[in-house]
Amino acid sequence: MQYSWPGPLPPGQRGKTIRLIRCARCNGPLYQTKLKGRPRQEDHEQGCEVFITAIRVVRYVDELKRAASAPNQGGWRSHRRWRKYVLENAKKLSAAACEPDPSAALRDLGDQYEAECQAYGTPADTTRMTEMLMRSCRRLAVGEAPPPIVFE
């Protein structure tokens, strides 16, 4: 559910709208979550399932970043390409964790990864990584633990 109201107007500017986004489960305003860019407990009721899912996603993102920064992941160029790909997708997952319904955002992201896997001309190493991210998104969306991160 989204509410909007007119914000304060500085002199000489047109009106803008401030949107208040609420949690899909407990209906709490996600002000701190949007402000900090990470799910915050103060935006949710105690035991909110959406918050628990969002925290699982954030932990997986941290694990992805840690794996991307590990040394000796192959040659210099391939490591740089892998690192860039992993960090770009970690940002997408972080954004999904801050959505009002992270499960729906993860399902959409999993569908995007599936389409990327099936795209013609995708390199084999990128396809393996994309498949891993697709499986992770789908498992996180239903509340299961994601598969381990494997760089080959």
C-alpha positions in Angstrom: 0.0 0.0 0.0 1.4 3.4 -0.9 0.3 6.8 0.4 1.4 10.1 -1.0 1.0 13.7 0.1 2.4 17.0 -1.1 5.8 17.9 0.3 7.0 21.3 1.4 7.7 23.6 -1.5 10.8 25.8 -1.7 10.3 29.1 -3.3 10.1 29.0 -7.1 9.7 25.2 -7.5 6.8 23.0 -8.6 5.1 20.6 -6.3 6.6 17.2 -5.6 5.2 14.1 -4.1 6.7 12.2 -1.2 5.8 8.5 -1.3 5.5 6.5 1.8 6.0 2.8 1.1 4.7 0.3 3.5 5.5 -3.4 4.3 3.4 -5.9 2.5 2.9 -8.0 5.6 2.8 -5.8 8.8 1.9 -2.5 7.0 4.7 -0.6 8.7 6.2 2.4 6.9 9.6 1.5 5.4 11.1 4.9 6.1 14.4 3.8 7.8 14.8 0.9 5.3 14.7 3.3 2.3 16.8 5.9 4.1 19.6 3.4 5.0 19.3 1.1 2.0 19.1 -2.0 4.2 16.1 -3.6 6.0 15.6 -2.1 9.4 13.8 -3.8 12.3 12.2 -0.5 13.5 10.1 -0.4 10.2 8.5 -3.8 11.0 6.5 -5.5 13.7 8.2 -8.1 15.8 8.4 -11.4 13.9 7.4 -9.9 10.5 8.1 -12.6 7.8 9.0 -10.0 5.2 11.7 -8.6 7.5 13.1 -12.1 8.1 13.2 -12.8 4.3 14.9 -9.4 3.8 17.6 -10.2 6.4 18.2 -13.6 4.7 18.7 -11.8 1.4 21.1 -9.3 3.0 23.2 -12.1 4.5 23.4 -13.8 1.1 24.5 -10.5 -0.5 27.2 -10.1 2.2 28.3 -13.7 1.4 28.4 -12.9 -2.3 30.5 -9.8 -1.7 32.9 -11.8 0.5 33.3 -14.5 -2.2 33.9 -11.8 -4.9 36.7 -10.2 -2.9 38.4 -13.6 -2.2 41.9 -13.7 -3.9 42.9 -16.3 -6.6 39.7 -16.7 -8.4 41.4 -17.4 -11.7 43.3 -15.2 -14.0 43.5 -11.4 -13.5 41.0 -10.5 -16.3 38.5 -13.2 -15.5 38.6 -12.4 -11.8 37.9 -8.7 -12.6 35.0 -9.6 -14.8 33.6 -12.0 -12.3 34.0 -9.5 -9.5 32.2 -6.8 -11.5 29.3 -9.2 -12.4 28.9 -10.4 -8.8 28.9 -6.9 -7.3 26.4 -5.6 -9.9 24.0 -8.5 -9.0 24.6 -8.0 -5.3 23.2 -4.4 -5.7 20.1 -5.9 -7.4 19.6 -8.3 -4.6 20.1 -5.5 -2.0 17.5 -3.4 -3.8 15.1 -6.4 -3.8 15.6 -6.8 0.0 14.4 -3.2 0.6 11.2 -3.7 -1.4 7.8 -3.8 0.4 7.5 -7.5 -0.7 11.0 -9.0 -1.1 9.6 -12.4 -2.1 7.9 -11.0 -5.1 11.0 -8.9 -6.0 13.1 -12.1 -5.7 10.8 -14.0 -8.0 11.0 -11.3 -10.6 14.8 -11.2 -10.3 14.9 -15.0 -10.7 12.8 -14.7 -13.8 15.3 -12.1 -15.2 18.2 -14.4 -14.4 16.4 -17.3 -16.2 15.9 -15.1 -19.3 19.6 -14.1 -19.1 20.6 -17.8 -18.9 18.6 -18.7 -22.0 19.7 -15.7 -24.0 21.6 -16.6 -27.2 25.4 -16.0 -27.0 25.8 -15.8 -23.2 29.3 -17.0 -22.2 29.4 -20.4 -20.4 31.0 -18.9 -17.2 28.3 -16.2 -17.0 25.6 -18.8 -17.6 26.9 -20.8 -14.6 26.9 -17.8 -12.3 23.5 -16.7 -13.5 22.0 -20.1 -12.9 23.4 -20.0 -9.4 21.8 -16.6 -8.8 18.5 -17.8 -10.3 18.4 -20.8 -7.9 19.3 -18.6 -5.0 16.6 -16.1 -5.7 14.0 -18.8 -6.0 15.0 -20.5 -2.8 15.2 -17.2 -0.9 11.7 -16.2 -2.2 10.1 -19.3 -0.6 12.1 -19.0 2.7 14.7 -21.7 2.1 18.5 -21.4 2.5 20.2 -20.5 -0.8 22.7 -23.0 -2.4 26.4 -22.4 -1.6 28.3 -19.9 -3.7 30.6 -21.7 -6.2 33.1 -20.0 -8.4 34.5 -22.2 -11.0 
